[in-house]
Amino acid sequence: MAVDFEAIWHTHKRFILQVAGGALAFSVLLGWRGSIAAEATRMAKANAGQQAELQDDLGGLLGAEGLEKGRAAALGERLEPAVLDALLWRPDEGFVLPKGEKSGLMYYSDVASRAAKAVADKAAESNAQVPTTTQALGLVTEPEEARVPEALAQVDLVRRLVLRLLAAGVRNVSRVELLDATYQAREGGYLRQLPARLTFRARSETLARALGELQVAGSFVEVLGCRVTRERGAGEPLQVELEVQALATVEQAPVAPVSAGAAAGSRRGPRRFGRER
């Protein structure tokens, strides 16, 4: 019968360490008290070998135990920051409310107007039809004071989403919609989720480039759904409804944070991916 030494080790670790340390001395003492020198020597040698094997096994387990702790530490210290660096949205300069700013609403209004103009200028340069006003881009006109940081992040999100679609070759964006933001409590702050939905026309290769443009570090967005339909014959542009969300870590939340399950339920519909028709 195979012995699960690792299970025994975890259950009786302290006892095993104590016994292993004294096993050799006990065997020699037993042989001496019986005045059987030869037997004592044989037992001592046998026990020494067993003790060496036992110490090797214990060392392996202790090493494995330390290795697991090391792996856990590595995950916490190296892997998580690397993953976050790749997947989190990093706002561009000017889209974060400066500390000490006296009028958050005025700052937001100015930033939103400049972002809309940047989109309009790029659309004109690309001869593209896209929403070019703050209202058409789905941006809030006067956010609550507590939500100004969130609203600024949404401006940055919408601006970059449309500009990246244009960079990929999209020339017709019919609708941009911002969905409700959600917050999840995490160690040291909150995970903010900013979802958005865009409707545009593009050929298959252009859509592939567009998705690639949205999956880069610093501007990475999670694709929640992509519904694709073909209204006419082969070779015609596709009608695409793309739902994405940007993730960021923030120190404060303007509303009570929600649980992971509640956050998933708050999205407008399940994640969906549709094929061309």
Rosetta blueprint (number, residue, H / E / L):
1 M L
2 A L
3 V L
4 D L
5 F H
6 E H
7 A H
8 I H
9 W H
10 H H
11 T H
12 H H
13 K H
14 R H
15 F H
16 I H
17 L H
18 Q H
19 V H
20 A H
21 G H
22 G H
23 A H
24 L H
25 A H
26 F H
27 S H
28 V H
29 L H
30 L H
31 G H
32 W H
33 R H
34 G L
35 S L
36 I L
37 A H
38 A H
39 E H
40 A H
41 T H
42 R H
43 M H
44 A H
45 K H
46 A H
47 N H
48 A H
49 G H
50 Q H
51 Q H
52 A H
53 E H
54 L H
55 Q H
56 D H
57 D H
58 L H
59 G H
60 G H
61 L H
62 L H
63 G H
64 A H
65 E H
66 G H
67 L H
68 E H
69 K H
70 G H
71 R H
72 A H
73 A H
74 A H
75 L H
76 G H
77 E H
78 R H
79 L H
80 E H
81 P H
82 A H
83 V H
84 L H
85 D H
86 A H
87 L H
88 L L
89 W E
90 R L
91 P L
92 D L
93 E L
94 G L
95 F L
96 V L
97 L L
98 P L
99 K L
100 G L
101 E L
102 K L
103 S L
104 G H
105 L H
106 M H
107 Y H
108 Y H
109 S H
110 D H
111 V H
112 A H
113 S H
114 R H
115 A H
116 A H
117 K H
118 A H
119 V H
120 A H
121 D H
122 K H
123 A H
124 A H
125 E H
126 S H
127 N L
128 A L
129 Q E
130 V L
131 P L
132 T L
133 T L
134 T L
135 Q L
136 A L
137 L L
138 G L
139 L L
140 V L
141 T L
142 E L
143 P L
144 E L
145 E H
146 A H
147 R H
148 V H
149 P H
150 E H
151 A H
152 L H
153 A H
154 Q H
155 V H
156 D H
157 L H
158 V H
159 R H
160 R H
161 L H
162 V H
163 L H
164 R H
165 L H
166 L H
167 A H
168 A H
169 G L
170 V L
171 R L
172 N E
173 V E
174 S E
175 R E
176 V E
177 E E
178 L E
179 L L
180 D L
181 A L
182 T E
183 Y E
184 Q E
185 A E
186 R E
187 E L
188 G L
189 G E
190 Y E
191 L E
192 R E
193 Q E
194 L E
195 P E
196 A E
197 R E
198 L E
199 T E
200 F E
201 R E
202 A E
203 R L
204 S H
205 E H
206 T H
207 L H
208 A H
209 R H
210 A H
211 L H
212 G H
213 E H
214 L L
215 Q L
216 V L
217 A L
218 G E
219 S L
220 F L
221 V L
222 E E
223 V E
224 L E
225 G E
226 C E
227 R E
228 V E
229 T E
230 R L
231 E L
232 R L
233 G L
234 A L
235 G L
236 E L
237 P L
238 L E
239 Q E
240 V E
241 E E
242 L E
243 E E
244 V E
245 Q E
246 A E
247 L E
248 A E
249 T E
250 V E
251 E L
252 Q L
253 A L
254 P L
255 V L
256 A L
257 P L
258 V L
259 S L
260 A H
261 G H
262 A H
263 A H
264 A H
265 G H
266 S H
267 R L
268 R L
269 G L
270 P L
271 R L
272 R E
273 F E
274 G L
275 R L
276 E L
277 R L
